[in-house]
Amino acid sequence: MANDYCTQVLDDPARIDRGAWNALVDADGEANPFLRHEYLAALTASGAAAAASGWHPQYLVLRQGDELVAAAPLYAKDHSYGEYVFDWSWAEAYQRHGLSYYPKWLVAVPFTPVPGTRLLARDEHARGRLAAALMARARKSGLSSMHVLLAPSRDIEALAHAGMLVRDGNADLRTHRLD
């Protein structure tokens, strides 16, 4: 069937075919070098964006047959460092109420305050399916929230359609409470 997708979560971008990932980046038309496979893989391999530094890679990919049709750089985070959009007041509010804010989900490029797509997809249908898969993963995880940083309106619209609440107070930070 033409719309059958397989969702995978991979803990290392090295487990994702570089050419297939970069084809999705190139299809976006923004030529964002910070989303290229080489950059993200270097962040993980160096330990900068790896579990030991509080960044737990959980790359979400959608395949249709053997073809990679959508992907997102997803991390479970133990802190808010390296995001450039800080949410310390949210973490403090959780703590005051005896709740755990960390770990949380983050869809972003680590250490890089450059706007651009966060939902890499060959087409809008695949983008919508990726947004739905992200929301489903986040809801099942039990983590406090999911944040998508510095994303364009088409990504935010796909996520909103999938059930994410959009925080209007800051155009660069979108957040959704997952309970």
BELKA-V497077 format. One record per pair of residues at least 24 apart in sequence whose C-alpha atoms are under 8 Angstrom apart, sorted by the first residue. I is the first residue (numbers start at 0). GAP is how many residues later the second one is. Records with the same first field share a line. If there is no record, write none. Layout:
I: GAP + GAP
This chain:
2: 61
3: 60 + 61
4: 57 + 58 + 59 + 60
5: 56 + 57 + 58 + 59
6: 53 + 54 + 55 + 56 + 126
7: 52 + 53 + 54 + 55
8: 49 + 50 + 51 + 52
9: 47 + 48 + 49 + 50 + 51
10: 45 + 46 + 47 + 48
11: 29 + 32 + 45 + 46 + 47
12: 24 + 27 + 28 + 31 + 46
13: 27
19: 47 + 48
20: 47 + 50
23: 45 + 46 + 47 + 96 + 97 + 98
24: 95
26: 94 + 95
27: 89 + 92 + 93 + 94
29: 86
31: 84
33: 75 + 78 + 80
34: 74
39: 69
42: 67
48: 61
53: 24 + 25
59: 74
60: 69
61: 64 + 68
68: 52 + 53 + 57
69: 49 + 50 + 51 + 52 + 56 + 57 + 60
70: 48 + 49 + 50 + 59
71: 35 + 46 + 47 + 48 + 58
72: 34 + 35 + 36 + 45
73: 31 + 32 + 33 + 34
74: 30 + 31 + 32 + 33
75: 27 + 28 + 29 + 30
76: 25 + 26 + 27 + 28 + 29
77: 24 + 25 + 26
78: 24
81: 28 + 29 + 30
82: 25 + 27 + 28 + 29 + 30 + 66
83: 27 + 28 + 29
84: 64 + 87 + 88
99: 44
100: 42 + 43 + 44
101: 41 + 42
102: 40 + 41
103: 39 + 40 + 41 + 42 + 43
104: 33 + 38 + 39 + 40 + 41 + 42
105: 40 + 41 + 42 + 43
106: 39 + 40 + 41 + 42
107: 40 + 41 + 42
112: 37
113: 36
114: 34 + 35 + 36 + 37
115: 34 + 35 + 36
116: 33 + 34 + 35 + 38
117: 30 + 31 + 33 + 37
118: 36
126: 28 + 31
127: 30 + 31 + 33 + 34
130: 24 + 27 + 28 + 31
131: 27 + 30 + 31
134: 24 + 27 + 28 + 29
137: 40
138: 39 + 40
141: 36 + 37
142: 35
143: 33 + 34 + 35
144: 30 + 31 + 32 + 33
145: 29 + 30 + 31 + 32
146: 26 + 27 + 28 + 29
147: 25 + 26 + 27
148: 24 + 25
